[in-house]
Amino acid sequence: MSSIVEVRDLKKAYQRGGIAVPVLHGISLDIEKGEFLALMGPSGSGKTTLLNIIAGIDRADSGSITVGGIEIGALTEAELAFWRANHVGFVFQFYNLIQVLTALENVELPLHLTSLPRDRQRQHALLALNLVNLDHRIHHYPTQLSGGEQQRVAIARAIVTDPTILVADEPTGDLDRTSAEEIMNIMQGLNQQMGKTIIMVTHDPRAARRAKVIRHLDKGYLNNADLQDPDKECLS
């Protein structure tokens, strides 16, 4: 297997009251194609910052990050936006669905940025909703769906463009245990059956166990060893 994500000596700090507060301290990380990686660690450890930099939402202060052979830190803002639209699928804790659009219309949204004909966009969206077992709810609005169903719509939206990587920030954090299990079954299936490369931030040991690799961040430093037992984490 080859690395699809290569992070080298990544550093990031935020300005607070004119003072630079370091968040990431020289992070280096390789993620293989078809990997399912869980990033764990206490609140404030830098997990989401690292995820956002990998996804091209945020930029590092120094170091390099290559995704699918592209050095994304060297891209202009316009190039980075185009790259995100074509190579990254996003799953967030609170779904981020458009309330005035149906499930089908929400999933179609990313395809409007592509050159696919309208009928093909509809076909791709229907297929994505079928993959998350939600083809019977395509005309429902987010307010008519449960939390677990809304997250399934969000996953369908994330995979509809067949992205290079799928990034998930606490995808089960707002769900009850049963719904969380359903979401992790879907994500595990996307990884195992479809070969999707998934990078997930989570506080949930049950969710982390579905990953192939678990890495631990603490105070901006990455544990170089694969964490075998997520229950041993002291999480806040």
C-alpha positions, 0 to 999 in steps of 0.5 A: 500500500502507498501513502495517500496523505503525507504530513511532515513536521507540521506546526500550527499556532493561533493568536490570542491577545497578541500571543502565539499559542502553539497547537501542533508541534511538528506533526509527521504522519503517513496515512495509507490509501484505504486506511481508516484512521481514528484520531483521539485525544483530550479536548484542545489536543489539536485533533480537529486542527490537524483534521482541518489542515489535512482537509484543506480547511485550515493552513499550517504555519510550517511543514508540508502536507501532500494528499494524493500527490498534491502539495496542498500547502502550495495551492492558492485559496482558489486552487485549494477551494477547487481541490477540496470540492473534488477530493475531500468529503466532509462529515461533521458532528452537527450534520450541516444540512440545508434545512430548506432542501430535501435529503436528495437535494442536500446530497446533490449540492456538491455535484452542482460544482461539477460538469456532470449533466443534471440527470447524472447528478440525480443518479449519483445522489440517489446511489449515494443515498442508497449506499447509506440505506436512506433511499426511502427518505429522499424527499424528506427535509432535515426536520423530518429526519432523526439525528441518525438519518440526518447524519446518513444524509451528510455521509451520502453528501460527503461520498457523492463526488467519490472523494480521495479522502473522507474526513469526519469530525466527531460523526457520532458525537450528537447521536444516541448509542443505537444511531451511533452504531448505525453510522459506524457500520456505514463508515466501516462498510465504506472503508472495507467494501469500497476502499474509502480512506477515512480520517476520523476525530472522535472521543468515543472509544466504541467509534474508534474501535471501528478504525484500523489504526488509532493515533493519540494526540496530546497537547499538540504532540502525536503519539507515534505508536498505534493505540490499541486500547482506546478505553485507556484514554483519559478524555475530557 
